Amino acid sequence: MRKRTKAHDSRWGIIQTRPRPLWAGEGSVPLAPAAYPVLLGIRQAIPMVDAALRRLVRLAGGVKITCGDPGIQQRLEEFLSRVPVNGINHGLGSFLDGHLDSMLTYGNGVGEMVTDEAGTQILGLFNADPSILRVKEDSDPLEPDFLVQQGVEYRPVENKQWLLYSAHDPAPGQIVGRSVLEGLPAVSETLTVIFRSIRSNFERVGNVRYAVTYQPTAEDQPYAGERARQIAREWSRGMESAAQGQVQDLVAVGNISIKAIGSDNQILDTEIPVRQLLEQIIAKLGVPPFLLGLSWSTTERMAQQQTTILASELSYYRRLLEPVIQKICRTWMGLSGVYSPVTLEWEAVDLQDQLQQAQAEYYRARAQEITSQEGNP
């Protein structure tokens, strides 16, 4: 019988469908994709993308933590509401906002529970920058090691038990997540090109420039140069007076024509292509258009369906955050010498969901009542 090698041993067992070279820790994977500057550029260049991600982060928040022991729950709530975050904020909600924002942008969210030197208490929470972190699978494929950039080298994180890691939509067989902006660079580049062309067209047409043409007659040929310079001076003087709010006419002798540059060219209508591109972006982000201030014509039923889709997206993001919250609570209890089962209760997305749930419960109760009455005549 073949013996198991130490490199393949794991307290979780052996995963046979995993490439073995990675088990020995021969390679590491960056937590931020190589195109992360492009992803950040999308958020900066297209305000709607940044607004959509911020809407998702705000809507996904709002969790209430309860445990069986009232005394422990009071202490836990006080800790979670006052814990320092990144040295400038306080509260678990602030940490979760940064963690989810990192997951949506980079595909991975990394945080750390900051402890004292002895590791006896949690002093704060910290949102790490995934662009300076890498992950490496060692002997245990289900407990990877993390490396942090120090200068030009990457060194292992010594106490990885304090780290908080979440991956968004990882591909099969991978432990790193994928950004929600994946697939948008090409669409965003096209949209940015249209925006730049709109700016150029309005600079060309909106800020009117003129072409002054002087056609001298045969008698004026010897003085054509001097008269052209005089016309140019008078025209410049008239434009400067117009800029100061004064009207000044141009008086000249000869055959002179004045035309606005670009006035005979029609600006392309960009409403349809811009909307088509925005539809692709919104479909990728999963945010209803009315939440982004878009007044696209939709029926009431369609708006309800979009709200339902948004609720499912938020439920997925919340499931990714729950292990992080559970680990923070368990670690705090372990360091405090107490224990009590923890239950997470998320706030409803909106009042419309609460109303629909209440109506559904009423209909179910009414159906049960009718069924019981029919069974007991």
N, C-alpha and C positions, 0 to 999 in steps of 0.2 A: 504493500500500500504506500502511495506517495505521501511523503511528509510535507507539512506546510512549512514554508520558509517564514522567517521572522518578518521579512518585508511585506508579506501578504497577510499577516495576522492582524486582526482587528476585533475589538470587543463587540462589534456589530456583525461579525462574520466576514465572509469573503464575497465580494461582488465580482462575478465571473465575466460580466459584460463590460467591465471597465478596462481601458487600456492600461496595461501594467507598467509601462515605463514611467507614467506619471506618479505611480504609487511610491516610487523610490525618491520622489522629490527632485527629479532631474530638471523640471521646468516650473516656471511660475507664470501666472496670468495677471495682467493688469486689471484692476477693478474699474478703471475708467477706460472707455474705448479709445482707440487711436484717434478717432475723429471727434473727441470731446471738445476741442476748440471750435469746430464747426457747429456742434450742437449748442454751445453757449452763444455762438454768433447768431443762430436762428432765433433764440429768445431775445436777443438784443435788436435784431433787424426787423422782426415781425412782432409788434406789441401784442397781437391777438394770441400768439402762442404762449407768451409769458403770462398773459392774463388767464388763459385757460388752465395752465399748470397751477397758478396760484388759487384759482377757484377750486380745483380738485383738492389741493392741500387744505384749504379752509373747510370745505364740505366734509372731508373725511375725518376731521377731528371731532372731539367731544366724546370722551369715554369716562364712565363712572366705574370705579373699582370698589368691589365689596368683598368682605371676607366674613367668616362665621363668628369671629370674636370681635365684639364691638370695641373693646379697648385697643386691640391691635389695629383695627380699621381706622380708628381716630389717629393713632400715631402714624400709620401709613399715609393717610390723606394729608397730614401735616407735612410729612417728608416730601411727598410728590408735588405738593403745591409750592414749596419753598426751596426745593433743590436748585442750586445754581446751574445754569446752562451756558456753556461757552464763555463764562466769566462776565456776561453782560445781561443775560435774561434769567428768568426763574420759572420753574414749573415744568412738569412732564409734557404738557401740551406744546411748549416752545421747542423742546427737544424733538418731539414726534413730527412737528412741522418741518424742521430741517432735515430729519431723517427721510421723510417721504419725498420731499423736494429733491433730495439727492438721488433717491431711487428712480424718480421719474426722469430726471435729466441724465444721469450717468448709467442707470440700470442697476446700481448697487448703492445701498446705504450703510455706512459704517459709523458706529458710535463707540464711545468708551465710558465706562463708569470710573471716574477719577476717585482714587482712594488715598488714604494716608500711607506713609512709608511702611507701616506695619500691616496694612491691608485689613484694618479692623472696622472701618466705617467708610461710607460713600460720601465724598466731599462735594461731588458735582457730576454733571453729565456733559459730554463733549461730542459735537458733531465733527467727525474727521473728514478730510478732503480725500475722496477716492482717487484723485489723480496722482497722489504720491504713495499709493498703497498697491501691493500685489498680493495675490493669494497663491499658495503652493500646497499641493496634496502630498502628505507624507505617508507614514505607515498606515494611518487610519484615513480612508478616503472620505469619511463622513465628519471628520474633525480636521479641517485644513489649517495650515499655518499661514500667518500673515506676515508680510515684510513691509517695512516702512523705509522710504527713501531718506538717506542721510548723505548729503553731498552727491557723489556720483554712484554710490553703492546702495544696495538694499540689504537691510539687516532684519533678522526675525524679531517680531514682537515677543518679548519675554513672557509676559503674563497675559496670554490670550483669553483667559477666563473672564477678564473684565471687558472684552470687546462685545459689541452688539452689531450683528451683521444680518442684512436682509438683501435678497436678490429679487429683482422684478422680472418675471416671465423668463427664467433661464431656459436655454435650449436643452433638449434631451442629452443627458450625459455631461452637462456642463454645470459648474457651480457658480458661475458669474452670470449676472442678469443682463437684460437688454434694455436700452433706453426706450422710453415711449416715443421719443423723437426719431427712432430708427425708421428710415424710409422717407423722411421729410426733406433731406438736404436738396434733392433734385427739384422737388416741388417748390421749396422755399427759394431756391436760386432763381427759378423762372419768375416767381412772384416779385422778387427783389429787382429783377431786370425790368419788369413792367413798371414798378414804382419809380425806378431811376429814369425810365423813358418819359413817364408822366412829368416828372420834375423838369427834365430837359425841355420838353415841349412847352411847358408853361413859362419857363425862363425865356424861351425863344419867342413865344407868341404873347405871353402876358406882359413881359417887359419889352415893349415895342421898340424895335430898331428900324431906322429908316435908311433908304437908299436914295440919295439926291443925285440926279443925273443932269448934267449941263451939256447941251448940244449946241456948240457955237455955229453961227452962220459963216458964210465965206468972208464977210466983212469983219467978223470978230476973230478970225483965226490968229492974227498977230497978237491979240490981247487975251487969248483963251486961258492961258495959264494964270495970269493975274486975276482975271474975273472969277475963275474957279476957286482961287484962294480966298477972294473976298466973299464969295457965296458960302464957303466952308466956315469962315469966321463968323458971318452973320447967323448962320444956322446954329453954330455952337453957342453963340450968345443968346439966341432965342430959346434953345433947350435949357440953358442954365437959368434963364428967367422963369421958364415954366416950372422948373424944379423948386423955385422959391415962391411959386404961386402967382407969378405975374405973366400976363399974356402979351406976347410980342410977335408981331407979324413979320414975315420975311418978304422983303421987297427986292426984286432983282429984275434985270433986263436980259432978255434972251429966252431961248426955248429950254425951260427947266421942268423936269418931272420928278415927283416925290412919291415913293411907294414904301409901304410897310413891308419889311422883310418877313417872309413866311406867311403873309396874309392870304395868299392864294392856296395854301396847303391846309388840308383838313386833318385835325387831330383824330387818331383812331379811337374808337369807342372801346374802353377797357372794362366795362362793367361785367360783361358775360365771362371773359377769360379769368378775371380776378375772382368772380364768384365761384367758377369751377375749381380754381386752385384752393380757395378757402374751404370749399366743400370737402376736398381731399384732406386738408389739414384737420378739419373738425371731425371727420369720420375717424381719423387716426387717434385723436385725443379723446374722443368719446364724450364731448361736452355739448349739450344742446345749444343751438345758435342763439336762442333768446337769452341765455345766460351771459353771452358775450356782447349783447347790445345789437345784434343783427335782427332787423325787422323783416325777415323773410316770411312770406305768407305761408302759414301752416294752420291746419285745422286743430280743433281742441283735442281730438282723439290722437293726432300725431304728436302733439305736445305731451300728452300723457305717456305715450309709448317712449318718447325720448327721455322723459323723466324716469321711467322704469329702467331703461338701459343705463342711465347715469347711476341709479341706485345700485345696480348690479356691479358696475365698475367700482363704486365706492366700497361695496362689501368686499370685493377682492383686495383692495388696498388695505382695508382694515384687517383682513386675515393675515396679511404680511406683517402688520404692525403688532399683532397680538403676541407672538413669541417674544418680541423685544420687551413688551410691557411685562409679560410674565417673568422673564429673566430678571428684570430690574426689581420686581417685587420679591421674588424668591431670594435674590442676593441680599436685599436689605433685611429680610427676615432672618436669613442665616447669620448675618453679621450682628443682628440684634438679639439673637438667641431665642426667637419666637417662631411659631409656624401656625398658619391657618390657610385653608384653601381659598384661592382668589378667583373671583368671578368678574368678567368684564361685561359691562352693559353700555352699548354704544347709543348715542343719541339718534333719534329719527332724522332722516335727511331733511324733511320739511313737514309742514302741517298737513299737506295733501296726503302724504303717506299714512299719517296717523288716522286721518278721516277714513281712508279706504280700508285700513286694517280694522277700524272699529265697525264699519259697515259689514265687512266680511264676517267678523265674529258674530254680529247680530244676525246675519242671514243663516249662519251655521246653527246658532242657538234656536232660531225660529224653526229651521228644518228639523232639528232633533225633537223639538216640542211637538210638531205636527206628526212626526213619525211615532212618537210615544202615544199620542192620542189615538192614532189609527190602530195601534197594536193593543190598546186597552179601551174597547168601546164601552 
